[in-house]
């Protein structure tokens, strides 16, 4: 059996860095036979700079302005699974467009899970390696109220990603966004 998208909408994965949006998005896209787009990779492709380099060169405020424009373009595109950067859904403009064009799915994880997954990684511009846990706890307090505006919330635990994908697909099916179709051999 495989799933089929019933609504012509983008499936937008939102949440903090380290919750698994990219890996889950790739798996989900494969199961649903949809293209996968990572908004951070799209920004890097368009600018020729890494996200960390963009933060260092232009600062967070300027980066967010550019990110908002890229998200608007991507959200107005064809159905796909779209993994957003951790701060993208914090934009009111992006949340508004996503309400019209996408089904937003918050991949929610506890601060300990996020800290464990991001510890020692240097490509996360908002989380210095030396201050990982404290910074993540602050970001959780700031970001979770806005992430909670997503259409669907799915918990991500320290477990194989298959289980998280199963919970996402189950919620999408329960809401009539996807359906099972029987594969005929």
C-alpha positions as CSV (number, residue, x, y, z in Angstrom):
1,X,0.0,0.0,0.0
2,X,1.1,3.6,-0.7
3,X,-0.4,7.0,0.1
4,X,-1.7,9.5,-2.3
5,X,-2.1,13.3,-1.8
6,X,-5.8,14.3,-2.0
7,X,-5.4,18.0,-1.6
8,X,-3.2,20.1,-3.9
9,X,-1.2,21.6,-1.1
10,X,2.3,21.7,0.1
11,X,3.2,19.7,3.1
12,X,5.3,22.1,5.2
13,X,7.4,20.8,7.9
14,X,8.2,23.3,10.7
15,X,10.0,23.2,14.0
16,X,13.3,23.8,15.7
17,X,16.7,22.8,14.2
18,X,17.5,19.2,15.0
19,X,14.0,17.8,15.1
20,X,14.5,15.9,11.9
21,X,12.6,18.0,9.3
22,X,15.0,17.3,6.5
23,X,15.4,13.5,7.1
24,X,11.7,13.1,7.8
25,X,10.8,15.3,4.8
26,X,12.8,13.2,2.4
27,X,11.2,10.0,3.7
28,X,7.8,11.5,3.5
29,X,8.3,12.8,0.0
30,X,9.4,9.3,-1.1
31,X,6.3,7.6,0.5
32,X,4.0,10.1,-1.1
33,X,5.8,10.3,-4.5
34,X,6.2,14.0,-4.2
35,X,9.3,16.3,-4.7
36,X,11.2,17.2,-1.6
37,X,12.5,20.8,-1.1
38,X,14.7,22.0,1.8
39,X,14.3,25.8,2.1
40,X,17.7,26.2,3.7
41,X,19.3,24.4,0.7
42,X,17.3,26.5,-1.7
43,X,18.6,29.7,0.0
44,X,22.2,28.4,-0.2
45,X,21.7,27.4,-3.8
46,X,20.3,30.8,-4.7
47,X,22.9,32.9,-2.8
48,X,26.0,30.7,-3.1
49,X,26.6,31.0,0.7
50,X,25.9,28.7,3.6
51,X,23.2,29.7,6.1
52,X,26.0,30.4,8.7
53,X,27.8,32.6,6.2
54,X,24.7,34.6,5.5
55,X,24.1,35.1,9.2
56,X,27.7,36.3,9.7
57,X,27.7,38.6,6.6
58,X,24.2,40.2,6.9
59,X,22.9,39.4,10.4
60,X,19.8,37.6,11.4
61,X,17.3,40.4,10.6
62,X,18.5,40.6,6.9
63,X,18.7,36.9,6.6
64,X,15.0,36.6,7.8
65,X,13.9,39.1,5.2
66,X,15.4,37.0,2.4
67,X,14.2,33.8,3.9
68,X,10.6,35.2,4.0
69,X,10.8,35.9,0.2
70,X,12.1,32.5,-0.6
71,X,9.4,30.8,1.6
72,X,6.7,32.9,-0.2
73,X,8.0,31.7,-3.6
74,X,8.2,28.1,-2.5
75,X,4.8,28.1,-0.8
76,X,3.2,29.4,-4.0
77,X,4.7,26.4,-5.9
78,X,3.4,23.0,-6.8
79,X,2.6,20.4,-4.2
80,X,5.7,19.0,-2.5
81,X,7.1,18.2,0.9
82,X,8.9,21.4,2.1
83,X,11.2,21.4,5.0
84,X,11.6,24.9,6.4
85,X,14.5,26.4,8.3
86,X,13.9,26.6,12.1
87,X,13.0,30.3,12.0
88,X,11.0,30.5,8.8
89,X,7.6,29.8,10.4
90,X,8.2,32.5,13.0
91,X,7.4,35.0,10.3
92,X,3.8,36.1,10.4
93,X,3.8,36.6,6.6
94,X,5.1,33.0,6.1
95,X,2.4,31.6,8.5
96,X,-0.3,33.5,6.6
97,X,0.7,32.1,3.2
98,X,1.1,28.7,4.7
99,X,-2.5,28.8,5.9
100,X,-3.6,29.3,2.3
101,X,-1.2,27.2,0.4
102,X,0.0,24.4,2.7
103,X,-0.7,22.0,5.5
104,X,1.8,22.9,8.2
105,X,3.2,20.1,10.3
106,X,5.1,21.0,13.5
107,X,7.7,18.4,14.3
108,X,7.9,19.0,18.1
109,X,10.7,17.7,20.2
110,X,11.8,18.4,23.8
111,X,14.8,20.6,24.5
112,X,16.8,17.5,25.6
113,X,16.2,15.7,22.3
114,X,17.1,18.8,20.3
115,X,20.2,19.5,22.4
116,X,21.4,15.9,22.0
117,X,20.9,16.0,18.2
118,X,22.6,19.4,17.8
119,X,25.4,19.1,20.3
120,X,28.8,19.9,18.8
121,X,27.4,20.8,15.4
122,X,28.9,24.1,14.2
123,X,26.6,24.8,11.2
124,X,23.7,26.0,13.4
125,X,24.1,29.8,13.5
126,X,21.7,30.3,16.5
127,X,23.1,27.6,18.7
128,X,26.7,28.0,19.7
129,X,28.2,24.6,20.5
130,X,29.4,25.8,24.0
131,X,26.0,27.0,25.1
132,X,23.8,24.5,23.4
133,X,21.3,23.4,26.1
134,X,20.7,26.9,27.5
135,X,20.2,28.5,24.1
136,X,17.8,25.7,23.0
137,X,15.7,26.1,26.2
138,X,15.5,29.9,25.4
139,X,14.5,29.2,21.8
140,X,11.9,26.7,22.9
141,X,10.2,29.3,25.0
142,X,10.3,31.9,22.2
143,X,9.4,29.7,19.3
144,X,6.9,27.1,20.5
145,X,4.0,29.5,20.8
146,X,4.3,30.3,17.1
147,X,5.0,26.7,16.0
148,X,1.8,25.8,17.8
149,X,-0.1,27.7,15.1
150,X,0.7,24.8,12.7
151,X,-2.2,22.7,11.4
152,X,-0.8,19.5,12.8
153,X,1.6,18.7,15.7
154,X,3.6,15.5,15.8
155,X,6.0,14.6,18.6
156,X,9.6,13.5,17.6
157,X,11.3,11.3,20.2
158,X,14.6,9.5,20.4
159,X,13.4,6.7,18.2
160,X,13.8,5.6,14.5
161,X,12.3,8.1,12.2
162,X,9.9,5.5,10.8
163,X,7.7,6.0,13.9
164,X,7.5,9.8,13.5
165,X,6.7,9.4,9.8
166,X,3.9,6.9,10.7
167,X,2.4,9.5,13.1
168,X,2.6,12.2,10.5
169,X,1.0,10.1,7.8
170,X,-1.7,8.9,10.2
171,X,-2.7,12.5,11.0
172,X,-2.7,13.5,7.4
173,X,-4.9,10.6,6.5
174,X,-7.3,11.3,9.4
175,X,-7.7,14.9,8.1
176,X,-8.4,13.7,4.6
177,X,-5.2,15.2,3.2
178,X,-3.8,11.8,2.0
179,X,-5.4,8.5,1.5
180,X,-4.2,4.9,1.1
181,X,-4.4,3.5,-2.4
182,X,-3.9,-0.2,-2.9
183,X,-1.0,-1.1,-5.1
184,X,-1.9,-3.5,-7.8
185,X,0.8,-5.8,-9.1
